[in-house]
């Protein structure tokens, strides 16, 4: 079986969808599937098995910035690659994002599986429903990464959506070398923007009154303003490579994900669990799907500084609680391994191949 996974976002920019596509391709190859990846890239391909359609342009999206590549040149490169590779099935992640996914949907007849990642608000679904639905109807099989993502897409476009949660590369995080630290560490990783809740974490850390350090990974539009606060005990790490992320997760005493909204699935929580790190996170739906409150993580109301500070203190002060969260988290991460996801997707690909590419709207 030859599968071409298409990602609309630049593989040079860290992101949840990008990580899923690359990791899933590796897991599929472990099963003997000929899996390749096609995506934008602002530089050389990050690993073997990747075909690029050129550099990306950053556009506002869902309170963040999406590095996408769209236009006639990218469409031509996409269709040329599909013709050259001859895949039996396409796997389009965020199939409605402009760029190679739309080119593949409209420009060829290879059967396609579409995976919808977005949750929360998606204005394009509302304002462009009719033209987007014509593309959704070209998908042989539709999947979503969570109930929230399924609900959003189904309300907009109707039809059947199979929920297949994202996966995590468990061995990569479980076997990473720990980053050394001389005192307890709280780790945050994410884009520095309003929806990620970093300002809430900084407020909580400022009054923590514990001998701890806060590692802040990532960057974004709020970076300079937040760094200018000059909070003691905060180390600004900038963008982390996948290798360093795994090491930092292994070296941290607590991983904190204080997002306020806009998360369809908590892959980063699973990565922390796989690394054997206790998790404190906001109790938004996308995270609650992955971590059950007071089992795999301590979940607190979003934007509640006092509750977040209290949860961090508990994990730092109670070794037995931390150990219990680690044990439950490790088991939970194993349930969401990329190896399992790849196994579940093979029959989905076979179903798409048997269905073929629908050419008209199914009633």
MINULO-362298 format. One record per residue (C-alpha): residue in three letters; y negated, x negated, z negated; residue number from 1. Coordinates in nm, 4 decimals, m for minus. Each point is the difference from the previous one (the first is absolute). Layout:
N
{res->ALA; v->Y; u->X; w->Z; n->NUM}
...
% end
This chain:
363
{res->UNK; v->0.0000; u->0.0000; w->0.0000; n->1}
{res->UNK; v->m0.3438; u->m0.1307; w->0.0958; n->2}
{res->UNK; v->m0.2887; u->0.1291; w->m0.2159; n->3}
{res->UNK; v->m0.3686; u->m0.0754; w->0.0502; n->4}
{res->UNK; v->m0.2084; u->0.0625; w->m0.3106; n->5}
{res->UNK; v->m0.3694; u->0.0506; w->0.0772; n->6}
{res->UNK; v->m0.2729; u->m0.0513; w->m0.2596; n->7}
{res->UNK; v->m0.3597; u->0.1022; w->0.0829; n->8}
{res->UNK; v->m0.1547; u->m0.2415; w->m0.2514; n->9}
{res->UNK; v->m0.0522; u->m0.3742; w->0.0373; n->10}
{res->UNK; v->0.2836; u->m0.2035; w->m0.1462; n->11}
{res->UNK; v->m0.2556; u->m0.2657; w->m0.0972; n->12}
{res->UNK; v->m0.1411; u->0.2368; w->m0.2640; n->13}
{res->UNK; v->0.2141; u->0.0728; w->m0.3082; n->14}
{res->UNK; v->0.0815; u->0.3691; w->m0.0293; n->15}
{res->UNK; v->0.2682; u->0.2434; w->m0.1020; n->16}
{res->UNK; v->0.0877; u->0.1208; w->0.3488; n->17}
{res->UNK; v->0.0053; u->m0.3539; w->0.1406; n->18}
{res->UNK; v->0.2301; u->m0.1177; w->m0.2780; n->19}
{res->UNK; v->0.2341; u->0.2942; w->0.0508; n->20}
{res->UNK; v->0.0316; u->m0.0592; w->0.3733; n->21}
{res->UNK; v->0.0717; u->m0.3725; w->m0.0308; n->22}
{res->UNK; v->0.2388; u->0.0432; w->m0.2930; n->23}
{res->UNK; v->0.1862; u->0.2860; w->0.1642; n->24}
{res->UNK; v->0.0480; u->m0.2021; w->0.3182; n->25}
{res->UNK; v->0.1580; u->m0.2794; w->m0.2031; n->26}
{res->UNK; v->0.2265; u->0.2449; w->m0.1829; n->27}
{res->UNK; v->0.1094; u->0.1614; w->0.3268; n->28}
{res->UNK; v->0.0870; u->m0.3385; w->0.1458; n->29}
{res->UNK; v->0.2209; u->m0.0627; w->m0.3040; n->30}
{res->UNK; v->0.1959; u->0.3084; w->0.1106; n->31}
{res->UNK; v->0.0428; u->m0.1378; w->0.3518; n->32}
{res->UNK; v->m0.2769; u->0.2117; w->0.1577; n->33}
{res->UNK; v->m0.2160; u->m0.1742; w->0.2609; n->34}
{res->UNK; v->m0.3325; u->0.0824; w->m0.1676; n->35}
{res->UNK; v->m0.3349; u->m0.1259; w->0.1316; n->36}
{res->UNK; v->m0.3585; u->0.0701; w->m0.1111; n->37}
{res->UNK; v->m0.3042; u->0.0710; w->0.2160; n->38}
{res->UNK; v->m0.3476; u->0.0029; w->m0.1561; n->39}
{res->UNK; v->m0.3511; u->m0.1454; w->0.0147; n->40}
{res->UNK; v->m0.0417; u->m0.3465; w->m0.1502; n->41}
{res->UNK; v->m0.3132; u->m0.2067; w->m0.0564; n->42}
{res->UNK; v->0.1811; u->m0.3266; w->0.0527; n->43}
{res->UNK; v->0.3557; u->m0.1190; w->0.0688; n->44}
{res->UNK; v->0.2854; u->0.2420; w->m0.0776; n->45}
{res->UNK; v->0.0808; u->m0.0250; w->m0.3724; n->46}
{res->UNK; v->0.3739; u->m0.0386; w->0.0575; n->47}
{res->UNK; v->0.2650; u->0.0012; w->0.2753; n->48}
{res->UNK; v->0.0793; u->0.3261; w->0.1735; n->49}
{res->UNK; v->m0.3640; u->0.1121; w->0.0255; n->50}
{res->UNK; v->m0.1862; u->0.0841; w->0.3222; n->51}
{res->UNK; v->m0.3778; u->0.0316; w->m0.0321; n->52}
{res->UNK; v->m0.2480; u->0.2084; w->0.1988; n->53}
{res->UNK; v->m0.2990; u->m0.2145; w->m0.0910; n->54}
{res->UNK; v->m0.2646; u->m0.0037; w->m0.2732; n->55}
{res->UNK; v->m0.1183; u->0.2985; w->m0.2007; n->56}
{res->UNK; v->m0.3283; u->0.1755; w->m0.0680; n->57}
{res->UNK; v->m0.0757; u->0.1271; w->m0.3502; n->58}
{res->UNK; v->m0.0852; u->0.3688; w->m0.0176; n->59}
{res->UNK; v->m0.0670; u->0.2235; w->m0.3059; n->60}
{res->UNK; v->0.3024; u->0.2072; w->m0.1006; n->61}
{res->UNK; v->0.0944; u->0.2008; w->m0.3115; n->62}
{res->UNK; v->m0.2558; u->m0.1742; w->m0.2190; n->63}
{res->UNK; v->0.1184; u->m0.3391; w->0.1211; n->64}
{res->UNK; v->m0.0117; u->m0.2114; w->0.3165; n->65}
{res->UNK; v->0.2788; u->0.0067; w->0.2586; n->66}
{res->UNK; v->0.0546; u->m0.3068; w->0.2257; n->67}
{res->UNK; v->0.1120; u->0.1697; w->0.3226; n->68}
{res->UNK; v->0.0096; u->m0.0949; w->0.3679; n->69}
{res->UNK; v->m0.0616; u->0.2663; w->0.2621; n->70}
{res->UNK; v->m0.1135; u->0.0097; w->0.3589; n->71}
{res->UNK; v->0.1365; u->m0.0362; w->0.3505; n->72}
{res->UNK; v->0.1067; u->m0.3614; w->m0.0463; n->73}
{res->UNK; v->0.1991; u->0.0782; w->m0.3141; n->74}
{res->UNK; v->0.1595; u->0.3026; w->0.1655; n->75}
{res->UNK; v->0.1056; u->m0.2104; w->0.2979; n->76}
{res->UNK; v->0.1415; u->m0.2746; w->m0.2229; n->77}
{res->UNK; v->0.1885; u->0.2600; w->m0.2018; n->78}
{res->UNK; v->0.1622; u->0.1612; w->0.3010; n->79}
{res->UNK; v->0.0775; u->m0.3378; w->0.1585; n->80}
{res->UNK; v->0.1757; u->m0.1091; w->m0.3215; n->81}
{res->UNK; v->0.2032; u->0.3200; w->m0.0193; n->82}
{res->UNK; v->0.1111; u->m0.0456; w->0.3607; n->83}
{res->UNK; v->0.0911; u->m0.3660; w->m0.0577; n->84}
{res->UNK; v->0.1859; u->0.0543; w->m0.3288; n->85}
{res->UNK; v->0.1838; u->0.3138; w->0.1111; n->86}
{res->UNK; v->0.0395; u->0.1630; w->m0.3434; n->87}
{res->UNK; v->0.2366; u->0.2914; w->m0.0499; n->88}
{res->UNK; v->m0.2381; u->0.1568; w->m0.2505; n->89}
{res->UNK; v->m0.3539; u->m0.0503; w->m0.1271; n->90}
{res->UNK; v->m0.0968; u->0.0222; w->m0.3673; n->91}
{res->UNK; v->m0.3713; u->0.0800; w->m0.0196; n->92}
{res->UNK; v->m0.1629; u->m0.0470; w->m0.3393; n->93}
{res->UNK; v->m0.3104; u->0.2197; w->m0.0329; n->94}
{res->UNK; v->0.0646; u->0.1268; w->0.3540; n->95}
{res->UNK; v->m0.3385; u->0.1700; w->0.0417; n->96}
{res->UNK; v->m0.2177; u->m0.3044; w->m0.0686; n->97}
{res->UNK; v->m0.1789; u->m0.1107; w->0.3199; n->98}
{res->UNK; v->0.1524; u->m0.3058; w->0.1637; n->99}
{res->UNK; v->0.3541; u->m0.0960; w->0.0958; n->100}
{res->UNK; v->0.1620; u->0.3040; w->m0.1630; n->101}
{res->UNK; v->m0.1993; u->0.2476; w->0.2060; n->102}
{res->UNK; v->0.0579; u->m0.2080; w->0.3123; n->103}
{res->UNK; v->0.3741; u->0.0071; w->m0.0635; n->104}
{res->UNK; v->0.0025; u->0.3731; w->m0.0682; n->105}
{res->UNK; v->m0.1925; u->0.0900; w->0.3134; n->106}
{res->UNK; v->0.1058; u->m0.2735; w->0.2394; n->107}
{res->UNK; v->0.3784; u->m0.0265; w->m0.0144; n->108}
{res->UNK; v->0.3101; u->0.2127; w->m0.0454; n->109}
{res->UNK; v->0.1888; u->m0.2067; w->m0.2588; n->110}
{res->UNK; v->0.1124; u->0.2268; w->m0.2889; n->111}
{res->UNK; v->m0.2205; u->m0.0501; w->m0.3049; n->112}
{res->UNK; v->0.0228; u->0.0387; w->m0.3760; n->113}
{res->UNK; v->m0.3380; u->0.0456; w->m0.1666; n->114}
{res->UNK; v->m0.0615; u->m0.0908; w->m0.3638; n->115}
{res->UNK; v->m0.3070; u->0.1523; w->m0.1674; n->116}
{res->UNK; v->m0.1429; u->m0.2006; w->m0.2900; n->117}
{res->UNK; v->m0.3348; u->0.1680; w->m0.0727; n->118}
{res->UNK; v->m0.0527; u->0.2292; w->m0.2976; n->119}
{res->UNK; v->m0.3015; u->0.1686; w->m0.1526; n->120}
{res->UNK; v->m0.2746; u->0.0709; w->0.2533; n->121}
{res->UNK; v->0.0342; u->m0.0587; w->0.3742; n->122}
{res->UNK; v->m0.3074; u->0.1439; w->0.1762; n->123}
{res->UNK; v->0.1376; u->m0.0880; w->0.3437; n->124}
{res->UNK; v->0.2957; u->0.2311; w->m0.0593; n->125}
{res->UNK; v->m0.2443; u->0.2868; w->m0.0481; n->126}
{res->UNK; v->m0.2588; u->m0.0719; w->0.2682; n->127}
{res->UNK; v->0.2379; u->m0.1273; w->0.2695; n->128}
{res->UNK; v->0.2987; u->0.2165; w->m0.0819; n->129}
{res->UNK; v->0.0661; u->0.1329; w->0.3502; n->130}
{res->UNK; v->0.0065; u->m0.3317; w->0.1920; n->131}
{res->UNK; v->0.1799; u->m0.1756; w->m0.2854; n->132}
{res->UNK; v->0.2637; u->0.2722; w->m0.0166; n->133}
{res->UNK; v->0.0804; u->m0.0554; w->0.3660; n->134}
{res->UNK; v->0.0867; u->m0.3599; w->m0.0942; n->135}
{res->UNK; v->0.1974; u->0.1008; w->m0.3095; n->136}
{res->UNK; v->0.2065; u->0.2278; w->0.2199; n->137}
{res->UNK; v->0.1019; u->m0.3027; w->0.2063; n->138}
{res->UNK; v->0.1857; u->m0.1452; w->m0.2988; n->139}
{res->UNK; v->0.3757; u->0.0454; w->m0.0021; n->140}
{res->UNK; v->0.0153; u->m0.0326; w->m0.3806; n->141}
{res->UNK; v->m0.2825; u->0.0195; w->m0.2552; n->142}
{res->UNK; v->0.0220; u->m0.1683; w->m0.3394; n->143}
{res->UNK; v->m0.2408; u->m0.0410; w->m0.2922; n->144}
{res->UNK; v->m0.0040; u->m0.2546; w->m0.2805; n->145}
{res->UNK; v->m0.0562; u->0.2539; w->m0.2793; n->146}
{res->UNK; v->m0.0244; u->0.3718; w->m0.0705; n->147}
{res->UNK; v->m0.3793; u->m0.0317; w->0.0039; n->148}
{res->UNK; v->0.0047; u->m0.1658; w->0.3425; n->149}
{res->UNK; v->0.2464; u->0.2626; w->0.1276; n->150}
{res->UNK; v->m0.2127; u->0.2857; w->m0.1308; n->151}
{res->UNK; v->m0.3179; u->m0.1352; w->0.1598; n->152}
{res->UNK; v->0.1624; u->m0.0458; w->0.3419; n->153}
{res->UNK; v->0.1990; u->0.3226; w->m0.0107; n->154}
{res->UNK; v->m0.3024; u->0.2116; w->m0.0900; n->155}
{res->UNK; v->m0.1864; u->m0.1485; w->0.2960; n->156}
{res->UNK; v->0.2727; u->m0.0025; w->0.2642; n->157}
{res->UNK; v->0.2948; u->0.2088; w->m0.1193; n->158}
{res->UNK; v->0.3603; u->m0.0897; w->0.0722; n->159}
{res->UNK; v->0.2642; u->m0.1919; w->m0.1928; n->160}
{res->UNK; v->m0.0762; u->m0.3247; w->m0.1842; n->161}
{res->UNK; v->0.2742; u->m0.2044; w->m0.1629; n->162}
{res->UNK; v->m0.1179; u->m0.1781; w->m0.3166; n->163}
{res->UNK; v->0.1108; u->m0.3644; w->0.0048; n->164}
{res->UNK; v->m0.1786; u->m0.1981; w->m0.2717; n->165}
{res->UNK; v->m0.1313; u->m0.3491; w->0.0649; n->166}
{res->UNK; v->0.2131; u->m0.2936; w->m0.1052; n->167}
{res->UNK; v->m0.0400; u->m0.3322; w->m0.1779; n->168}
{res->UNK; v->0.1540; u->m0.3388; w->0.0761; n->169}
{res->UNK; v->0.1591; u->m0.0364; w->m0.3440; n->170}
{res->UNK; v->0.1420; u->m0.3558; w->0.0320; n->171}
{res->UNK; v->m0.3321; u->m0.1436; w->0.1193; n->172}
{res->UNK; v->m0.1751; u->0.1090; w->m0.3199; n->173}
{res->UNK; v->0.2895; u->m0.0334; w->m0.2443; n->174}
{res->UNK; v->0.0705; u->m0.3629; w->0.0996; n->175}
{res->UNK; v->m0.3584; u->m0.1230; w->0.0362; n->176}
{res->UNK; v->m0.1076; u->m0.3000; w->m0.2086; n->177}
{res->UNK; v->m0.2268; u->0.1108; w->m0.2847; n->178}
{res->UNK; v->m0.3646; u->m0.0989; w->0.0229; n->179}
{res->UNK; v->m0.0736; u->m0.1947; w->m0.3210; n->180}
{res->UNK; v->m0.2341; u->0.1503; w->m0.2594; n->181}
{res->UNK; v->m0.0971; u->m0.1205; w->m0.3467; n->182}
{res->UNK; v->m0.0809; u->0.3457; w->m0.1375; n->183}
{res->UNK; v->0.0885; u->0.3637; w->0.0763; n->184}
{res->UNK; v->m0.1086; u->0.1084; w->0.3485; n->185}
{res->UNK; v->m0.1049; u->0.3368; w->0.1407; n->186}
{res->UNK; v->0.0192; u->0.0061; w->0.3805; n->187}
{res->UNK; v->m0.1886; u->0.2207; w->0.2448; n->188}
{res->UNK; v->0.0554; u->m0.0211; w->0.3769; n->189}
{res->UNK; v->m0.1791; u->0.2154; w->0.2536; n->190}
{res->UNK; v->m0.3066; u->0.0489; w->0.2116; n->191}
{res->UNK; v->m0.3184; u->m0.0051; w->m0.2065; n->192}
{res->UNK; v->m0.1243; u->0.3498; w->0.0791; n->193}
{res->UNK; v->m0.0684; u->0.3160; w->m0.1970; n->194}
{res->UNK; v->0.3353; u->0.1705; w->0.0459; n->195}
{res->UNK; v->0.1972; u->m0.2965; w->m0.1394; n->196}
{res->UNK; v->m0.1653; u->0.0380; w->m0.3430; n->197}
{res->UNK; v->m0.0687; u->m0.3684; w->m0.0646; n->198}
{res->UNK; v->m0.3269; u->0.0836; w->m0.1775; n->199}
{res->UNK; v->0.1995; u->0.2164; w->m0.2429; n->200}
{res->UNK; v->0.2341; u->m0.2896; w->m0.0736; n->201}
{res->UNK; v->m0.2898; u->m0.2411; w->m0.0567; n->202}
{res->UNK; v->m0.1583; u->0.2457; w->m0.2439; n->203}
{res->UNK; v->0.3320; u->0.0325; w->m0.1831; n->204}
{res->UNK; v->0.0543; u->m0.3761; w->m0.0079; n->205}
{res->UNK; v->m0.3516; u->m0.0639; w->m0.1325; n->206}
{res->UNK; v->0.0844; u->0.1827; w->m0.3231; n->207}
{res->UNK; v->0.3666; u->m0.0994; w->m0.0206; n->208}
{res->UNK; v->m0.0517; u->m0.2477; w->m0.2882; n->209}
{res->UNK; v->0.3195; u->m0.1911; w->0.0768; n->210}
{res->UNK; v->0.0664; u->m0.3634; w->0.0916; n->211}
{res->UNK; v->0.0797; u->0.0793; w->0.3620; n->212}
{res->UNK; v->m0.1162; u->m0.0895; w->0.3483; n->213}
{res->UNK; v->m0.0548; u->0.2391; w->0.2904; n->214}
{res->UNK; v->0.1074; u->m0.1257; w->0.3433; n->215}
{res->UNK; v->m0.1793; u->0.1919; w->0.2767; n->216}
{res->UNK; v->0.1549; u->m0.0327; w->0.3447; n->217}
{res->UNK; v->m0.1515; u->0.1264; w->0.3224; n->218}
{res->UNK; v->m0.3542; u->0.0465; w->0.1233; n->219}
{res->UNK; v->m0.2239; u->0.2734; w->0.1378; n->220}
{res->UNK; v->m0.3464; u->0.1559; w->0.0050; n->221}
{res->UNK; v->m0.0291; u->0.0061; w->m0.3803; n->222}
{res->UNK; v->0.1060; u->m0.3611; w->m0.0581; n->223}
{res->UNK; v->m0.3414; u->m0.1630; w->m0.0341; n->224}
{res->UNK; v->m0.1437; u->0.2719; w->m0.2219; n->225}
{res->UNK; v->0.3008; u->m0.0017; w->m0.2324; n->226}
{res->UNK; v->0.0180; u->m0.3794; w->m0.0204; n->227}
{res->UNK; v->m0.3700; u->m0.0074; w->m0.0884; n->228}
{res->UNK; v->0.0844; u->0.1741; w->m0.3287; n->229}
{res->UNK; v->0.1348; u->m0.3362; w->m0.1140; n->230}
{res->UNK; v->0.2636; u->0.1410; w->m0.2318; n->231}
{res->UNK; v->0.1739; u->m0.2777; w->m0.1956; n->232}
{res->UNK; v->0.3740; u->m0.0326; w->0.0504; n->233}
{res->UNK; v->m0.0041; u->0.1313; w->0.3590; n->234}
{res->UNK; v->0.1347; u->m0.2254; w->0.2771; n->235}
{res->UNK; v->m0.0866; u->0.1059; w->0.3547; n->236}
{res->UNK; v->0.2870; u->m0.1065; w->0.2270; n->237}
{res->UNK; v->m0.1155; u->0.1293; w->0.3374; n->238}
{res->UNK; v->0.2518; u->0.1040; w->0.2622; n->239}
{res->UNK; v->0.3564; u->m0.0901; w->m0.0950; n->240}
{res->UNK; v->0.2769; u->m0.1005; w->0.2376; n->241}
{res->UNK; v->0.3303; u->0.1861; w->m0.0314; n->242}
{res->UNK; v->0.1493; u->m0.3118; w->m0.1589; n->243}
{res->UNK; v->m0.2740; u->m0.0317; w->m0.2619; n->244}
{res->UNK; v->0.0013; u->0.3747; w->m0.0701; n->245}
{res->UNK; v->0.3676; u->m0.0136; w->m0.0934; n->246}
{res->UNK; v->m0.0614; u->m0.3020; w->m0.2263; n->247}
{res->UNK; v->m0.3020; u->0.1605; w->m0.1660; n->248}
{res->UNK; v->0.1951; u->0.3195; w->m0.0640; n->249}
{res->UNK; v->0.2792; u->m0.2007; w->m0.1595; n->250}
{res->UNK; v->m0.2498; u->m0.1889; w->m0.2176; n->251}
{res->UNK; v->m0.1949; u->0.3024; w->m0.1226; n->252}
{res->UNK; v->0.0639; u->0.1752; w->m0.3288; n->253}
{res->UNK; v->m0.1329; u->0.3330; w->0.1297; n->254}
{res->UNK; v->m0.0691; u->0.1313; w->0.3478; n->255}
{res->UNK; v->m0.2836; u->0.2543; w->0.0076; n->256}
{res->UNK; v->m0.0624; u->0.2474; w->0.2836; n->257}
{res->UNK; v->m0.3016; u->0.2153; w->m0.0996; n->258}
{res->UNK; v->m0.0505; u->0.1767; w->0.3360; n->259}
{res->UNK; v->m0.2015; u->0.3209; w->m0.0089; n->260}
{res->UNK; v->0.1352; u->0.1767; w->0.3113; n->261}
{res->UNK; v->0.1197; u->m0.0497; w->0.3570; n->262}
{res->UNK; v->0.3390; u->m0.1599; w->m0.0732; n->263}
{res->UNK; v->0.2946; u->0.1648; w->0.1726; n->264}
{res->UNK; v->0.2621; u->m0.2307; w->m0.1493; n->265}
{res->UNK; v->0.0001; u->m0.2745; w->m0.2612; n->266}
{res->UNK; v->0.1705; u->m0.2884; w->0.1800; n->267}
{res->UNK; v->m0.1983; u->m0.2486; w->m0.2068; n->268}
{res->UNK; v->0.1462; u->0.1572; w->m0.3153; n->269}
{res->UNK; v->0.3500; u->m0.0533; w->0.1372; n->270}
{res->UNK; v->m0.0846; u->m0.3613; w->0.0781; n->271}
{res->UNK; v->m0.1062; u->m0.0542; w->m0.3614; n->272}
{res->UNK; v->0.3154; u->0.1700; w->m0.1255; n->273}
{res->UNK; v->0.2149; u->m0.2157; w->0.2274; n->274}
{res->UNK; v->m0.1765; u->m0.3069; w->m0.1416; n->275}
{res->UNK; v->0.0903; u->0.1074; w->m0.3535; n->276}
{res->UNK; v->m0.3570; u->0.0786; w->m0.1049; n->277}
{res->UNK; v->m0.1062; u->0.2987; w->m0.2156; n->278}
{res->UNK; v->m0.2278; u->0.2466; w->0.1790; n->279}
{res->UNK; v->m0.3071; u->0.1899; w->m0.1170; n->280}
{res->UNK; v->m0.1423; u->0.2344; w->0.2627; n->281}
{res->UNK; v->m0.2051; u->0.3118; w->0.0518; n->282}
{res->UNK; v->0.2040; u->0.3178; w->0.0113; n->283}
{res->UNK; v->m0.0968; u->0.1033; w->0.3528; n->284}
{res->UNK; v->0.2682; u->0.1788; w->0.2068; n->285}
{res->UNK; v->0.0747; u->m0.2948; w->0.2278; n->286}
{res->UNK; v->0.0800; u->m0.2198; w->m0.2993; n->287}
{res->UNK; v->0.1784; u->0.2688; w->m0.2018; n->288}
{res->UNK; v->0.2506; u->0.0319; w->0.2863; n->289}
{res->UNK; v->0.1087; u->m0.3570; w->m0.0631; n->290}
{res->UNK; v->m0.0500; u->m0.0597; w->m0.3724; n->291}
{res->UNK; v->0.0866; u->0.2694; w->m0.2500; n->292}
{res->UNK; v->m0.2340; u->0.0122; w->m0.2958; n->293}
{res->UNK; v->0.1184; u->m0.1963; w->m0.3039; n->294}
{res->UNK; v->0.3204; u->m0.0954; w->0.1832; n->295}
{res->UNK; v->m0.0789; u->m0.2508; w->0.2734; n->296}
{res->UNK; v->m0.3715; u->m0.0223; w->m0.0800; n->297}
{res->UNK; v->m0.2763; u->0.1167; w->m0.2277; n->298}
{res->UNK; v->m0.2065; u->0.2460; w->0.2024; n->299}
{res->UNK; v->m0.3519; u->0.0984; w->m0.1053; n->300}
{res->UNK; v->m0.2581; u->0.2438; w->0.1381; n->301}
{res->UNK; v->m0.1966; u->m0.1562; w->0.2862; n->302}
{res->UNK; v->m0.3489; u->m0.1315; w->m0.0901; n->303}
{res->UNK; v->0.0754; u->0.0239; w->m0.3746; n->304}
{res->UNK; v->m0.1127; u->m0.3387; w->m0.1337; n->305}
{res->UNK; v->0.1095; u->0.0696; w->m0.3581; n->306}
{res->UNK; v->0.3484; u->0.1131; w->0.0994; n->307}
{res->UNK; v->0.0451; u->m0.2978; w->0.2311; n->308}
{res->UNK; v->m0.1102; u->m0.2448; w->m0.2684; n->309}
{res->UNK; v->0.2394; u->0.1589; w->m0.2484; n->310}
{res->UNK; v->0.2947; u->m0.0219; w->0.2385; n->311}
{res->UNK; v->m0.0710; u->m0.3671; w->0.0733; n->312}
{res->UNK; v->m0.0178; u->m0.0737; w->m0.3728; n->313}
{res->UNK; v->0.3327; u->0.1718; w->m0.0591; n->314}
{res->UNK; v->0.1817; u->m0.2097; w->0.2593; n->315}
{res->UNK; v->m0.1597; u->m0.3227; w->m0.1251; n->316}
{res->UNK; v->0.0637; u->0.0793; w->m0.3668; n->317}
{res->UNK; v->0.3477; u->0.1567; w->0.0150; n->318}
{res->UNK; v->0.2672; u->m0.2327; w->0.1439; n->319}
{res->UNK; v->0.2674; u->0.2667; w->m0.0342; n->320}
{res->UNK; v->m0.2043; u->0.2416; w->0.2111; n->321}
{res->UNK; v->m0.0600; u->m0.2658; w->0.2636; n->322}
{res->UNK; v->0.3710; u->m0.0815; w->0.0128; n->323}
{res->UNK; v->0.0914; u->0.3674; w->0.0351; n->324}
{res->UNK; v->m0.2443; u->0.0452; w->0.2894; n->325}
{res->UNK; v->0.1344; u->m0.3112; w->0.1715; n->326}
{res->UNK; v->0.3620; u->0.1144; w->m0.0249; n->327}
{res->UNK; v->m0.0766; u->0.3491; w->0.1297; n->328}
{res->UNK; v->m0.2306; u->m0.1370; w->0.2687; n->329}
{res->UNK; v->0.2608; u->m0.2421; w->0.1327; n->330}
{res->UNK; v->0.2487; u->0.2839; w->0.0366; n->331}
{res->UNK; v->m0.2600; u->0.2175; w->0.1681; n->332}
{res->UNK; v->m0.0938; u->m0.2724; w->0.2491; n->333}
{res->UNK; v->0.3661; u->m0.0346; w->0.0979; n->334}
{res->UNK; v->0.0028; u->0.3703; w->0.0909; n->335}
{res->UNK; v->m0.2851; u->m0.0627; w->0.2459; n->336}
{res->UNK; v->0.1246; u->m0.3218; w->0.1589; n->337}
{res->UNK; v->m0.0793; u->m0.0624; w->0.3648; n->338}
{res->UNK; v->0.3699; u->m0.0567; w->0.0573; n->339}
{res->UNK; v->0.0696; u->0.3596; w->m0.1032; n->340}
{res->UNK; v->m0.2865; u->0.1300; w->0.2122; n->341}
{res->UNK; v->0.1313; u->m0.1850; w->0.3046; n->342}
{res->UNK; v->0.3444; u->0.1531; w->m0.0516; n->343}
{res->UNK; v->m0.1526; u->0.3495; w->m0.0179; n->344}
{res->UNK; v->m0.2061; u->m0.0568; w->0.3140; n->345}
{res->UNK; v->0.2851; u->m0.0970; w->0.2309; n->346}
{res->UNK; v->0.1299; u->0.3607; w->0.0298; n->347}
{res->UNK; v->m0.3607; u->0.1172; w->0.0388; n->348}
{res->UNK; v->m0.0383; u->m0.2311; w->0.2994; n->349}
{res->UNK; v->0.3287; u->0.1275; w->0.1393; n->350}
{res->UNK; v->m0.1233; u->0.3568; w->m0.0379; n->351}
{res->UNK; v->m0.3212; u->m0.0869; w->0.1854; n->352}
{res->UNK; v->0.1952; u->m0.1633; w->0.2804; n->353}
{res->UNK; v->0.2207; u->0.3076; w->0.0318; n->354}
{res->UNK; v->m0.3022; u->0.2332; w->m0.0040; n->355}
{res->UNK; v->m0.2031; u->m0.1964; w->0.2531; n->356}
{res->UNK; v->m0.3762; u->0.0264; w->0.0515; n->357}
{res->UNK; v->m0.1222; u->0.3617; w->m0.0118; n->358}
{res->UNK; v->m0.2349; u->0.0611; w->0.2915; n->359}
{res->UNK; v->m0.1411; u->0.3352; w->m0.1073; n->360}
{res->UNK; v->m0.0850; u->0.1615; w->m0.3306; n->361}
{res->UNK; v->0.3005; u->0.1370; w->m0.1781; n->362}
{res->UNK; v->m0.0516; u->0.3623; w->m0.1071; n->363}
% end
